[in-house]
Amino acid sequence: MNSQDVILGMLMKESLTGYEIKQLWGDVFSYFYSASYGTIYPTLTRMEKEGLIARELVIQDGKPNKNVLTITDKGRESFNTYLQGPLDE
């Protein structure tokens, strides 16, 4: 399992912002796999370049704009390939 697999798994359920991904990671996955913003955001950038996720800019009044991330068909395929692959020790 790597950061990309964890993020794709999160996005299989719903679209999230980078901040929401970090919060969910801390709440659910930190017991067995930790990641910082310094790991998550570069991974998100790479995943977007590879077409695994898509980013939508949401304009907000009175708040900073946010980027909502959604898994693409290619990302779903990649995650399903990971799930069907061999188990890591």
Helices and strands as residue ranges (DSSP letters): H 3-13, E 16-17, H 18-24, I 25-29, H 37-49, E 53-58, E 66-71, H 73-84
